[in-house]
Amino acid sequence: MSNCCGESAWLIYPCSGSADLGAHISGFVESAKNAQNIAIDGCQVGCVTKIFEHHGIPVHSYVLTEMGLVKGKTPVTPEVVNKMAEAIMVDTTRKANKGKGSCSCGC
Amino acid sequence: MKIEILGTGCPKCKKLYELTNEAVKESGIQAEIIKVEKITDIMNYGVMMTPALVVDGVVKTAGKIPSKAEITNLITTKPVK
């Protein structure tokens, strides 16, 4: 759970972690509507992203097999997990900061 | 009607409680308004951001303070079955 009163919390949804949204559990759906959401799909079937599309809720989408992992073959090691997490974090940070240049000209 | 305000006691949760009280009084509906402050009870609703407004067991908003007009709409509109 995010901090109480937190503004624009980030919520992360892996494949198996989005069943609650797919089941239309109201608490999860309403939470997602007011958060920045990250969908991490294991493969190009893209179940998590499709669940968000179904709800009409914006999401930052990542597909691990498009990021160099091979389904069923790439070992789940701390190194691989950290590499993926870092890549996603860098990209979402870049997207979140887009248009927030330090020169105050709105670029 | 049972209305629950989910929140651990922060200013925004208190504000939502106040606005909901006003919306109920002004719309003239019969409703029981309950504060839910225990984190485990809040988690049972699947709510990941507070404050949240629950009407008859259904989470209507989470992570924001709706306007009084929105609250009135949420508590007076009957769910589509």
N, CA and C atoms of all chains as a GROMACS GRO file, in nm:
protein
  564
    1MET      N    1   0.084  -0.120   0.000
    1MET     CA    2   0.000   0.000   0.000
    1MET      C    3   0.088   0.124   0.000
    2SER      N    4   0.048   0.223  -0.077
    2SER     CA    5   0.127   0.345  -0.086
    2SER      C    6   0.113   0.425   0.044
    3ASN      N    7   0.199   0.526   0.054
    3ASN     CA    8   0.188   0.613   0.170
    3ASN      C    9   0.051   0.679   0.173
    4CYS      N   10  -0.003   0.696   0.292
    4CYS     CA   11  -0.130   0.766   0.305
    4CYS      C   12  -0.114   0.905   0.246
    5CYS      N   13  -0.212   0.949   0.171
    5CYS     CA   14  -0.213   1.082   0.110
    5CYS      C   15  -0.110   1.098   0.000
    6GLY      N   16  -0.042   0.991  -0.039
    6GLY     CA   17   0.060   1.004  -0.142
    6GLY      C   18   0.000   1.052  -0.273
    7GLU      N   19   0.071   1.146  -0.336
    7GLU     CA   20   0.027   1.196  -0.466
    7GLU      C   21   0.090   1.111  -0.574
    8SER      N   22   0.018   1.077  -0.676
    8SER     CA   23   0.061   0.999  -0.790
    8SER      C   24   0.156   0.885  -0.752
    9ALA      N   25   0.104   0.791  -0.676
    9ALA     CA   26   0.182   0.674  -0.638
    9ALA      C   27   0.206   0.587  -0.761
   10TRP      N   28   0.315   0.511  -0.757
   10TRP     CA   29   0.346   0.419  -0.866
   10TRP      C   30   0.306   0.279  -0.823
   11LEU      N   31   0.226   0.212  -0.905
   11LEU     CA   32   0.186   0.075  -0.875
   11LEU      C   33   0.242  -0.016  -0.985
   12ILE      N   34   0.296  -0.130  -0.945
   12ILE     CA   35   0.361  -0.222  -1.040
   12ILE      C   36   0.281  -0.352  -1.049
   13TYR      N   37   0.252  -0.392  -1.173
   13TYR     CA   38   0.171  -0.512  -1.195
   13TYR      C   39   0.246  -0.613  -1.283
   14PRO      N   40   0.294  -0.722  -1.225
   14PRO     CA   41   0.347  -0.832  -1.308
   14PRO      C   42   0.229  -0.919  -1.354
   15CYS      N   43   0.258  -1.017  -1.439
   15CYS     CA   44   0.150  -1.102  -1.493
   15CYS      C   45   0.056  -1.153  -1.383
   16SER      N   46   0.114  -1.225  -1.288
   16SER     CA   47   0.030  -1.288  -1.186
   16SER      C   48  -0.023  -1.188  -1.086
   17GLY      N   49   0.027  -1.066  -1.091
   17GLY     CA   50  -0.017  -0.967  -0.993
   17GLY      C   51  -0.130  -0.879  -1.042
   18SER      N   52  -0.186  -0.911  -1.158
   18SER     CA   53  -0.292  -0.827  -1.210
   18SER      C   54  -0.428  -0.897  -1.213
   19ALA      N   55  -0.435  -1.015  -1.152
   19ALA     CA   56  -0.561  -1.090  -1.150
   19ALA      C   57  -0.672  -1.010  -1.083
   20ASP      N   58  -0.636  -0.936  -0.978
   20ASP     CA   59  -0.737  -0.857  -0.906
   20ASP      C   60  -0.801  -0.753  -0.997
   21LEU      N   61  -0.719  -0.694  -1.084
   21LEU     CA   62  -0.774  -0.596  -1.180
   21LEU      C   63  -0.861  -0.667  -1.284
   22GLY      N   64  -0.812  -0.781  -1.330
   22GLY     CA   65  -0.888  -0.858  -1.429
   22GLY      C   66  -1.021  -0.904  -1.374
   23ALA      N   67  -1.026  -0.923  -1.244
   23ALA     CA   68  -1.150  -0.968  -1.179
   23ALA      C   69  -1.240  -0.850  -1.141
   24HIS      N   70  -1.199  -0.730  -1.178
   24HIS     CA   71  -1.278  -0.609  -1.150
   24HIS      C   72  -1.303  -0.589  -1.001
   25ILE      N   73  -1.204  -0.623  -0.917
   25ILE     CA   74  -1.217  -0.597  -0.773
   25ILE      C   75  -1.209  -0.446  -0.755
   26SER      N   76  -1.317  -0.387  -0.705
   26SER     CA   77  -1.331  -0.241  -0.710
   26SER      C   78  -1.217  -0.166  -0.644
   27GLY      N   79  -1.166  -0.217  -0.533
   27GLY     CA   80  -1.058  -0.148  -0.462
   27GLY      C   81  -0.933  -0.135  -0.547
   28PHE      N   82  -0.900  -0.242  -0.619
   28PHE     CA   83  -0.781  -0.240  -0.704
   28PHE      C   84  -0.803  -0.151  -0.826
   29VAL      N   85  -0.923  -0.157  -0.882
   29VAL     CA   86  -0.952  -0.077  -1.002
   29VAL      C   87  -0.945   0.072  -0.968
   30GLU      N   88  -1.009   0.110  -0.859
   30GLU     CA   89  -1.010   0.252  -0.820
   30GLU      C   90  -0.871   0.301  -0.782
   31SER      N   91  -0.791   0.213  -0.720
   31SER     CA   92  -0.653   0.251  -0.686
   31SER      C   93  -0.574   0.276  -0.813
   32ALA      N   94  -0.590   0.189  -0.912
   32ALA     CA   95  -0.514   0.202  -1.037
   32ALA      C   96  -0.551   0.329  -1.112
   33LYS      N   97  -0.678   0.369  -1.101
   33LYS     CA   98  -0.724   0.488  -1.173
   33LYS      C   99  -0.650   0.614  -1.128
   34ASN      N  100  -0.608   0.617  -1.004
   34ASN     CA  101  -0.545   0.737  -0.950
   34ASN      C  102  -0.396   0.720  -0.926
   35ALA      N  103  -0.335   0.624  -0.997
   35ALA     CA  104  -0.192   0.600  -0.978
   35ALA      C  105  -0.121   0.604  -1.113
   36GLN      N  106   0.011   0.607  -1.108
   36GLN     CA  107   0.093   0.583  -1.226
   36GLN      C  108   0.115   0.432  -1.227
   37ASN      N  109   0.079   0.365  -1.335
   37ASN     CA  110   0.084   0.219  -1.336
   37ASN      C  111   0.192   0.166  -1.429
   38ILE      N  112   0.260   0.062  -1.384
   38ILE     CA  113   0.361  -0.006  -1.466
   38ILE      C  114   0.317  -0.150  -1.486
   39ALA      N  115   0.298  -0.189  -1.612
   39ALA     CA  116   0.264  -0.329  -1.644
   39ALA      C  117   0.390  -0.400  -1.688
   40ILE      N  118   0.422  -0.513  -1.624
   40ILE     CA  119   0.537  -0.593  -1.666
   40ILE      C  120   0.485  -0.726  -1.718
   41ASP      N  121   0.477  -0.737  -1.850
   41ASP     CA  122   0.430  -0.860  -1.912
   41ASP      C  123   0.549  -0.952  -1.937
   42GLY      N  124   0.530  -1.080  -1.910
   42GLY     CA  125   0.637  -1.177  -1.931
   42GLY      C  126   0.659  -1.207  -2.078
   43CYS      N  127   0.554  -1.198  -2.159
   43CYS     CA  128   0.568  -1.229  -2.301
   43CYS      C  129   0.476  -1.137  -2.382
   44GLN      N  130   0.483  -1.153  -2.515
   44GLN     CA  131   0.410  -1.059  -2.601
   44GLN      C  132   0.259  -1.080  -2.601
   45VAL      N  133   0.210  -1.183  -2.535
   45VAL     CA  134   0.064  -1.199  -2.522
   45VAL      C  135   0.007  -1.076  -2.450
   46GLY      N  136   0.084  -1.024  -2.357
   46GLY     CA  137   0.052  -0.894  -2.297
   46GLY      C  138  -0.074  -0.890  -2.213
   47CYS      N  139  -0.095  -0.991  -2.132
   47CYS     CA  140  -0.218  -0.998  -2.050
   47CYS      C  141  -0.238  -0.874  -1.962
   48VAL      N  142  -0.130  -0.831  -1.898
   48VAL     CA  143  -0.143  -0.719  -1.804
   48VAL      C  144  -0.184  -0.591  -1.878
   49THR      N  145  -0.114  -0.566  -1.989
   49THR     CA  146  -0.145  -0.446  -2.067
   49THR      C  147  -0.289  -0.451  -2.117
   50LYS      N  148  -0.333  -0.570  -2.160
   50LYS     CA  149  -0.471  -0.582  -2.211
   50LYS      C  150  -0.574  -0.558  -2.100
   51ILE      N  151  -0.542  -0.599  -1.981
   51ILE     CA  152  -0.634  -0.574  -1.868
   51ILE      C  153  -0.649  -0.424  -1.847
   52PHE      N  154  -0.537  -0.353  -1.855
   52PHE     CA  155  -0.545  -0.207  -1.839
   52PHE      C  156  -0.623  -0.143  -1.954
   53GLU      N  157  -0.599  -0.191  -2.076
   53GLU     CA  158  -0.673  -0.139  -2.192
   53GLU      C  159  -0.823  -0.163  -2.173
   54HIS      N  160  -0.855  -0.280  -2.122
   54HIS     CA  161  -0.996  -0.316  -2.098
   54HIS      C  162  -1.062  -0.217  -2.001
   55HIS      N  163  -0.986  -0.177  -1.903
   55HIS     CA  164  -1.040  -0.081  -1.804
   55HIS      C  165  -1.030   0.064  -1.853
   56GLY      N  166  -0.952   0.086  -1.958
   56GLY     CA  167  -0.931   0.222  -2.006
   56GLY      C  168  -0.842   0.303  -1.913
   57ILE      N  169  -0.752   0.235  -1.845
   57ILE     CA  170  -0.661   0.304  -1.751
   57ILE      C  171  -0.522   0.313  -1.815
   58PRO      N  172  -0.463   0.433  -1.820
   58PRO     CA  173  -0.329   0.446  -1.879
   58PRO      C  174  -0.225   0.362  -1.804
   59VAL      N  175  -0.126   0.311  -1.879
   59VAL     CA  176  -0.024   0.226  -1.816
   59VAL      C  177   0.107   0.238  -1.894
   60HIS      N  178   0.217   0.229  -1.822
   60HIS     CA  179   0.349   0.218  -1.886
   60HIS      C  180   0.374   0.069  -1.903
   61SER      N  181   0.390   0.025  -2.028
   61SER     CA  182   0.393  -0.118  -2.056
   61SER      C  183   0.533  -0.167  -2.091
   62TYR      N  184   0.572  -0.281  -2.034
   62TYR     CA  185   0.702  -0.344  -2.065
   62TYR      C  186   0.680  -0.492  -2.087
   63VAL      N  187   0.745  -0.545  -2.192
   63VAL     CA  188   0.735  -0.688  -2.223
   63VAL      C  189   0.876  -0.748  -2.211
   64LEU      N  190   0.892  -0.838  -2.118
   64LEU     CA  191   1.027  -0.889  -2.088
   64LEU      C  192   1.092  -0.960  -2.206
   65THR      N  193   1.010  -1.029  -2.288
   65THR     CA  194   1.069  -1.098  -2.403
   65THR      C  195   1.115  -1.000  -2.511
   66GLU      N  196   1.066  -0.877  -2.502
   66GLU     CA  197   1.113  -0.773  -2.596
   66GLU      C  198   1.233  -0.697  -2.538
   67MET      N  199   1.268  -0.736  -2.416
   67MET     CA  200   1.381  -0.671  -2.349
   67MET      C  201   1.499  -0.768  -2.337
   68GLY      N  202   1.494  -0.874  -2.416
   68GLY     CA  203   1.608  -0.965  -2.422
   68GLY      C  204   1.592  -1.096  -2.348
   69LEU      N  205   1.482  -1.115  -2.274
   69LEU     CA  206   1.465  -1.241  -2.203
   69LEU      C  207   1.397  -1.344  -2.294
   70VAL      N  208   1.426  -1.471  -2.270
   70VAL     CA  209   1.365  -1.580  -2.347
   70VAL      C  210   1.273  -1.658  -2.255
   71LYS      N  211   1.146  -1.666  -2.294
   71LYS     CA  212   1.046  -1.730  -2.209
   71LYS      C  213   1.083  -1.875  -2.182
   72GLY      N  214   1.084  -1.911  -2.055
   72GLY     CA  215   1.114  -2.049  -2.016
   72GLY      C  216   1.260  -2.086  -2.017
   73LYS      N  217   1.344  -1.995  -2.064
   73LYS     CA  218   1.488  -2.029  -2.075
   73LYS      C  219   1.578  -1.938  -1.991
   74THR      N  220   1.548  -1.808  -1.993
   74THR     CA  221   1.634  -1.718  -1.916
   74THR      C  222   1.621  -1.751  -1.767
   75PRO      N  223   1.734  -1.778  -1.701
   75PRO     CA  224   1.725  -1.811  -1.558
   75PRO      C  225   1.681  -1.690  -1.474
   76VAL      N  226   1.605  -1.720  -1.369
   76VAL     CA  227   1.561  -1.612  -1.279
   76VAL      C  228   1.669  -1.595  -1.172
   77THR      N  229   1.760  -1.505  -1.199
   77THR     CA  230   1.869  -1.479  -1.104
   77THR      C  231   1.857  -1.334  -1.056
   78PRO      N  232   1.918  -1.304  -0.943
   78PRO     CA  233   1.915  -1.164  -0.896
   78PRO      C  234   1.972  -1.068  -0.999
   79GLU      N  235   2.074  -1.114  -1.075
   79GLU     CA  236   2.136  -1.026  -1.176
   79GLU      C  237   2.034  -0.989  -1.285
   80VAL      N  238   1.962  -1.091  -1.333
   80VAL     CA  239   1.863  -1.067  -1.440
   80VAL      C  240   1.751  -0.977  -1.389
   81VAL      N  241   1.702  -1.007  -1.269
   81VAL     CA  242   1.593  -0.929  -1.211
   81VAL      C  243   1.636  -0.783  -1.193
   82ASN      N  244   1.756  -0.763  -1.140
   82ASN     CA  245   1.805  -0.627  -1.119
   82ASN      C  246   1.823  -0.552  -1.251
   83LYS      N  247   1.870  -0.625  -1.353
   83LYS     CA  248   1.892  -0.562  -1.485
   83LYS      C  249   1.758  -0.514  -1.542
   84MET      N  250   1.656  -0.599  -1.534
   84MET     CA  251   1.523  -0.563  -1.586
   84MET      C  252   1.464  -0.447  -1.504
   85ALA      N  253   1.476  -0.458  -1.372
   85ALA     CA  254   1.420  -0.354  -1.285
   85ALA      C  255   1.484  -0.219  -1.314
   86GLU      N  256   1.616  -0.221  -1.334
   86GLU     CA  257   1.686  -0.096  -1.360
   86GLU      C  258   1.643  -0.036  -1.495
   87ALA      N  259   1.632  -0.123  -1.596
   87ALA     CA  260   1.592  -0.075  -1.729
   87ALA      C  261   1.453  -0.011  -1.724
   88ILE      N  262   1.362  -0.076  -1.651
   88ILE     CA  263   1.225  -0.024  -1.640
   88ILE      C  264   1.224   0.107  -1.561
   89MET      N  265   1.303   0.109  -1.454
   89MET     CA  266   1.307   0.229  -1.370
   89MET      C  267   1.362   0.349  -1.448
   90VAL      N  268   1.468   0.326  -1.523
   90VAL     CA  269   1.529   0.434  -1.602
   90VAL      C  270   1.428   0.486  -1.704
   91ASP      N  271   1.359   0.394  -1.772
   91ASP     CA  272   1.265   0.435  -1.876
   91ASP      C  273   1.143   0.508  -1.818
   92THR      N  274   1.089   0.457  -1.709
   92THR     CA  275   0.971   0.524  -1.651
   92THR      C  276   1.009   0.661  -1.595
   93THR      N  277   1.129   0.670  -1.539
   93THR     CA  278   1.176   0.800  -1.487
   93THR      C  279   1.190   0.899  -1.601
   94ARG      N  280   1.245   0.850  -1.714
   94ARG     CA  281   1.263   0.937  -1.830
   94ARG      C  282   1.126   0.986  -1.880
   95LYS      N  283   1.029   0.893  -1.886
   95LYS     CA  284   0.895   0.930  -1.932
   95LYS      C  285   0.828   1.027  -1.834
   96ALA      N  286   0.847   1.001  -1.705
   96ALA     CA  287   0.784   1.086  -1.604
   96ALA      C  288   0.842   1.227  -1.606
   97ASN      N  289   0.970   1.236  -1.642
   97ASN     CA  290   1.037   1.367  -1.641
   97ASN      C  291   1.032   1.439  -1.775
   98LYS      N  292   0.971   1.373  -1.875
   98LYS     CA  293   0.964   1.433  -2.007
   98LYS      C  294   0.891   1.567  -1.999
   99GLY      N  295   0.952   1.668  -2.056
   99GLY     CA  296   0.889   1.800  -2.051
   99GLY      C  297   0.914   1.874  -1.922
  100LYS      N  298   0.998   1.814  -1.834
  100LYS     CA  299   1.029   1.884  -1.709
  100LYS      C  300   1.176   1.924  -1.710
  101GLY      N  301   1.217   1.995  -1.810
  101GLY     CA  302   1.357   2.036  -1.819
  101GLY      C  303   1.395   2.132  -1.708
  102SER      N  304   1.524   2.138  -1.680
  102SER     CA  305   1.568   2.223  -1.569
  102SER      C  306   1.585   2.368  -1.612
  103CYS      N  307   1.564   2.396  -1.743
  103CYS     CA  308   1.586   2.532  -1.790
  103CYS      C  309   1.462   2.620  -1.775
  104SER      N  310   1.356   2.566  -1.725
  104SER     CA  311   1.231   2.637  -1.698
  104SER      C  312   1.163   2.695  -1.822
  105CYS      N  313   1.204   2.649  -1.941
  105CYS     CA  314   1.139   2.699  -2.062
  105CYS      C  315   1.029   2.605  -2.108
  106GLY      N  316   1.006   2.498  -2.036
  106GLY     CA  317   0.900   2.404  -2.071
  106GLY      C  318   0.938   2.305  -2.179
  107CYS      N  319   1.068   2.295  -2.208
  107CYS     CA  320   1.112   2.202  -2.313
  107CYS      C  321   1.109   2.058  -2.262
  108MET      N  322  -2.827   0.224   0.362
  108MET     CA  323  -2.700   0.230   0.290
  108MET      C  324  -2.585   0.238   0.390
  109LYS      N  325  -2.479   0.165   0.360
  109LYS     CA  326  -2.362   0.166   0.446
  109LYS      C  327  -2.246   0.232   0.371
  110ILE      N  328  -2.194   0.340   0.427
  110ILE     CA  329  -2.081   0.409   0.364
  110ILE      C  330  -1.960   0.396   0.455
  111GLU      N  331  -1.850   0.353   0.397
  111GLU     CA  332  -1.726   0.341   0.476
  111GLU      C  333  -1.618   0.433   0.419
  112ILE      N  334  -1.550   0.502   0.507
  112ILE     CA  335  -1.438   0.587   0.468
  112ILE      C  336  -1.310   0.516   0.513
  113LEU      N  337  -1.229   0.476   0.416
  113LEU     CA  338  -1.107   0.404   0.448
  113LEU      C  339  -0.989   0.500   0.456
  114GLY      N  340  -0.919   0.495   0.566
  114GLY     CA  341  -0.802   0.583   0.583
  114GLY      C  342  -0.751   0.571   0.724
  115THR      N  343  -0.620   0.589   0.738
  115THR     CA  344  -0.559   0.567   0.868
  115THR      C  345  -0.564   0.689   0.960
  116GLY      N  346  -0.634   0.792   0.918
  116GLY     CA  347  -0.650   0.908   1.006
  116GLY      C  348  -0.578   1.033   0.959
  117CYS      N  349  -0.538   1.034   0.834
  117CYS     CA  350  -0.466   1.150   0.781
  117CYS      C  351  -0.565   1.263   0.750
  118PRO      N  352  -0.515   1.385   0.726
  118PRO     CA  353  -0.605   1.498   0.697
  118PRO      C  354  -0.697   1.474   0.578
  119LYS      N  355  -0.647   1.409   0.473
  119LYS     CA  356  -0.731   1.384   0.354
  119LYS      C  357  -0.845   1.288   0.388
  120CYS      N  358  -0.815   1.189   0.472
  120CYS     CA  359  -0.919   1.093   0.512
  120CYS      C  360  -1.027   1.166   0.593
  121LYS      N  361  -0.984   1.256   0.680
  121LYS     CA  362  -1.079   1.332   0.761
  121LYS      C  363  -1.163   1.424   0.672
  122LYS      N  364  -1.099   1.481   0.571
  122LYS     CA  365  -1.171   1.569   0.479
  122LYS      C  366  -1.277   1.490   0.403
  123LEU      N  367  -1.242   1.371   0.358
  123LEU     CA  368  -1.339   1.288   0.286
  123LEU      C  369  -1.456   1.252   0.376
  124TYR      N  370  -1.427   1.224   0.503
  124TYR     CA  371  -1.532   1.192   0.600
  124TYR      C  372  -1.627   1.313   0.614
  125GLU      N  373  -1.569   1.431   0.628
  125GLU     CA  374  -1.650   1.554   0.642
  125GLU      C  375  -1.740   1.577   0.520
  126LEU      N  376  -1.678   1.568   0.403
  126LEU     CA  377  -1.753   1.592   0.278
  126LEU      C  378  -1.865   1.489   0.261
  127THR      N  379  -1.835   1.364   0.298
  127THR     CA  380  -1.936   1.258   0.284
  127THR      C  381  -2.052   1.284   0.380
  128ASN      N  382  -2.019   1.326   0.501
  128ASN     CA  383  -2.123   1.361   0.599
  128ASN      C  384  -2.214   1.470   0.543
  129GLU      N  385  -2.152   1.573   0.486
  129GLU     CA  386  -2.229   1.684   0.430
  129GLU      C  387  -2.315   1.636   0.312
  130ALA      N  388  -2.256   1.554   0.226
  130ALA     CA  389  -2.329   1.505   0.108
  130ALA      C  390  -2.451   1.422   0.150
  131VAL      N  391  -2.433   1.342   0.253
  131VAL     CA  392  -2.544   1.258   0.302
  131VAL      C  393  -2.654   1.347   0.359
  132LYS      N  394  -2.615   1.443   0.441
  132LYS     CA  395  -2.715   1.532   0.503
  132LYS      C  396  -2.791   1.611   0.397
  133GLU      N  397  -2.716   1.666   0.301
  133GLU     CA  398  -2.778   1.752   0.199
  133GLU      C  399  -2.866   1.674   0.102
  134SER      N  400  -2.830   1.548   0.077
  134SER     CA  401  -2.911   1.470  -0.019
  134SER      C  402  -3.029   1.401   0.051
  135GLY      N  403  -3.025   1.402   0.185
  135GLY     CA  404  -3.138   1.349   0.261
  135GLY      C  405  -3.152   1.197   0.258
  136ILE      N  406  -3.045   1.128   0.221
  136ILE     CA  407  -3.055   0.981   0.219
  136ILE      C  408  -3.024   0.924   0.357
  137GLN      N  409  -3.073   0.806   0.380
  137GLN     CA  410  -3.046   0.736   0.506
  137GLN      C  411  -2.918   0.655   0.488
  138ALA      N  412  -2.818   0.688   0.565
  138ALA     CA  413  -2.692   0.614   0.550
  138ALA      C  414  -2.616   0.609   0.682
  139GLU      N  415  -2.548   0.499   0.700
  139GLU     CA  416  -2.460   0.483   0.816
  139GLU      C  417  -2.318   0.508   0.765
  140ILE      N  418  -2.249   0.602   0.826
  140ILE     CA  419  -2.112   0.634   0.781
  140ILE      C  420  -2.012   0.584   0.885
  141ILE      N  421  -1.922   0.500   0.838
  141ILE     CA  422  -1.826   0.437   0.930
  141ILE      C  423  -1.683   0.469   0.885
  142LYS      N  424  -1.598   0.504   0.981
  142LYS     CA  425  -1.455   0.522   0.951
  142LYS      C  426  -1.386   0.387   0.967
  143VAL      N  427  -1.307   0.350   0.869
  143VAL     CA  428  -1.227   0.226   0.880
  143VAL      C  429  -1.081   0.269   0.883
  144GLU      N  430  -1.018   0.254   0.998
  144GLU     CA  431  -0.881   0.307   1.012
  144GLU      C  432  -0.775   0.197   1.027
  145LYS      N  433  -0.821   0.073   1.049
  145LYS     CA  434  -0.724  -0.035   1.069
  145LYS      C  435  -0.671  -0.079   0.933
  146ILE      N  436  -0.539  -0.082   0.922
  146ILE     CA  437  -0.476  -0.108   0.792
  146ILE      C  438  -0.517  -0.244   0.734
  147THR      N  439  -0.532  -0.345   0.819
  147THR     CA  440  -0.568  -0.478   0.767
  147THR      C  441  -0.711  -0.478   0.712
  148ASP      N  442  -0.798  -0.400   0.775
  148ASP     CA  443  -0.935  -0.390   0.725
  148ASP      C  444  -0.938  -0.316   0.591
  149ILE      N  445  -0.853  -0.213   0.579
  149ILE     CA  446  -0.844  -0.138   0.454
  149ILE      C  447  -0.793  -0.229   0.342
  150MET      N  448  -0.692  -0.307   0.374
  150MET     CA  449  -0.633  -0.397   0.273
  150MET      C  450  -0.733  -0.502   0.225
  151ASN      N  451  -0.828  -0.538   0.310
  151ASN     CA  452  -0.928  -0.637   0.269
  151ASN      C  453  -1.012  -0.590   0.151
  152TYR      N  454  -1.015  -0.459   0.130
  152TYR     CA  455  -1.090  -0.406   0.015
  152TYR      C  456  -1.003  -0.398  -0.110
  153GLY      N  457  -0.875  -0.433  -0.099
  153GLY     CA  458  -0.786  -0.423  -0.214
  153GLY      C  459  -0.744  -0.282  -0.244
  154VAL      N  460  -0.770  -0.193  -0.151
  154VAL     CA  461  -0.736  -0.052  -0.172
  154VAL      C  462  -0.586  -0.033  -0.146
  155MET      N  463  -0.518   0.028  -0.244
  155MET     CA  464  -0.374   0.049  -0.230
  155MET      C  465  -0.341   0.195  -0.204
  156MET      N  466  -0.442   0.282  -0.215
  156MET     CA  467  -0.420   0.423  -0.186
  156MET      C  468  -0.540   0.478  -0.110
  157THR      N  469  -0.513   0.550  -0.005
  157THR     CA  470  -0.621   0.612   0.071
  157THR      C  471  -0.618   0.763   0.045
  158PRO      N  472  -0.727   0.834   0.072
  158PRO     CA  473  -0.852   0.784   0.129
  158PRO      C  474  -0.937   0.712   0.024
  159ALA      N  475  -1.026   0.627   0.072
  159ALA     CA  476  -1.116   0.558  -0.019
  159ALA      C  477  -1.259   0.566   0.032
  160LEU      N  478  -1.351   0.567  -0.062
  160LEU     CA  479  -1.494   0.574  -0.030
  160LEU      C  480  -1.560   0.444  -0.074
  161VAL      N  481  -1.626   0.378   0.020
  161VAL     CA  482  -1.690   0.249  -0.008
  161VAL      C  483  -1.840   0.262   0.017
  162VAL      N  484  -1.918   0.225  -0.082
  162VAL     CA  485  -2.064   0.232  -0.068
  162VAL      C  486  -2.121   0.092  -0.081
  163ASP      N  487  -2.184   0.046   0.023
  163ASP     CA  488  -2.242  -0.089   0.028
  163ASP      C  489  -2.143  -0.195  -0.020
  164GLY      N  490  -2.022  -0.184   0.030
  164GLY     CA  491  -1.920  -0.287   0.003
  164GLY      C  492  -1.843  -0.269  -0.127
  165VAL      N  493  -1.879  -0.170  -0.208
  165VAL     CA  494  -1.810  -0.148  -0.336
  165VAL      C  495  -1.724  -0.022  -0.326
  166VAL      N  496  -1.595  -0.035  -0.360
  166VAL     CA  497  -1.505   0.080  -0.356
  166VAL      C  498  -1.538   0.172  -0.473
  167LYS      N  499  -1.574   0.295  -0.442
  167LYS     CA  500  -1.613   0.391  -0.546
  167LYS      C  501  -1.498   0.482  -0.586
  168THR      N  502  -1.414   0.522  -0.491
  168THR     CA  503  -1.295   0.600  -0.524
  168THR      C  504  -1.183   0.559  -0.429
  169ALA      N  505  -1.060   0.574  -0.477
  169ALA     CA  506  -0.943   0.547  -0.393
  169ALA      C  507  -0.830   0.640  -0.433
  170GLY      N  508  -0.759   0.690  -0.334
  170GLY     CA  509  -0.641   0.773  -0.361
  170GLY      C  510  -0.671   0.917  -0.395
  171LYS      N  511  -0.794   0.961  -0.374
  171LYS     CA  512  -0.823   1.102  -0.401
  171LYS      C  513  -0.943   1.146  -0.316
  172ILE      N  514  -0.959   1.279  -0.309
  172ILE     CA  515  -1.078   1.333  -0.242
  172ILE      C  516  -1.172   1.380  -0.351
  173PRO      N  517  -1.282   1.310  -0.372
  173PRO     CA  518  -1.377   1.357  -0.472
  173PRO      C  519  -1.447   1.484  -0.423
  174SER      N  520  -1.502   1.560  -0.515
  174SER     CA  521  -1.578   1.678  -0.475
  174SER      C  522  -1.709   1.633  -0.408
  175LYS      N  523  -1.772   1.726  -0.338
  175LYS     CA  524  -1.898   1.691  -0.271
  175LYS      C  525  -2.002   1.649  -0.376
  176ALA      N  526  -2.000   1.716  -0.491
  176ALA     CA  527  -2.095   1.680  -0.598
  176ALA      C  528  -2.071   1.536  -0.647
  177GLU      N  529  -1.943   1.500  -0.659
  177GLU     CA  530  -1.911   1.362  -0.702
  177GLU      C  531  -1.959   1.262  -0.597
  178ILE      N  532  -1.935   1.295  -0.471
  178ILE     CA  533  -1.976   1.205  -0.363
  178ILE      C  534  -2.128   1.188  -0.365
  179THR      N  535  -2.197   1.299  -0.381
  179THR     CA  536  -2.343   1.293  -0.387
  179THR      C  537  -2.388   1.203  -0.501
  180ASN      N  538  -2.323   1.218  -0.615
  180ASN     CA  539  -2.355   1.135  -0.730
  180ASN      C  540  -2.329   0.986  -0.701
  181LEU      N  541  -2.218   0.959  -0.635
  181LEU     CA  542  -2.181   0.820  -0.606
  181LEU      C  543  -2.276   0.753  -0.507
  182ILE      N  544  -2.327   0.832  -0.414
  182ILE     CA  545  -2.413   0.771  -0.311
  182ILE      C  546  -2.561   0.773  -0.349
  183THR      N  547  -2.595   0.848  -0.453
  183THR     CA  548  -2.737   0.854  -0.491
  183THR      C  549  -2.767   0.776  -0.619
  184THR      N  550  -2.660   0.742  -0.694
  184THR     CA  551  -2.681   0.667  -0.818
  184THR      C  552  -2.689   0.518  -0.785
  185LYS      N  553  -2.795   0.455  -0.829
  185LYS     CA  554  -2.809   0.311  -0.802
  185LYS      C  555  -2.721   0.232  -0.899
  186PRO      N  556  -2.652   0.127  -0.850
  186PRO     CA  557  -2.566   0.049  -0.939
  186PRO      C  558  -2.647  -0.024  -1.046
  187VAL      N  559  -2.587  -0.034  -1.165
  187VAL     CA  560  -2.652  -0.107  -1.274
  187VAL      C  561  -2.632  -0.256  -1.250
  188LYS      N  562  -2.739  -0.334  -1.254
  188LYS     CA  563  -2.726  -0.478  -1.228
  188LYS      C  564  -2.734  -0.558  -1.357
   0.00000   0.00000   0.00000
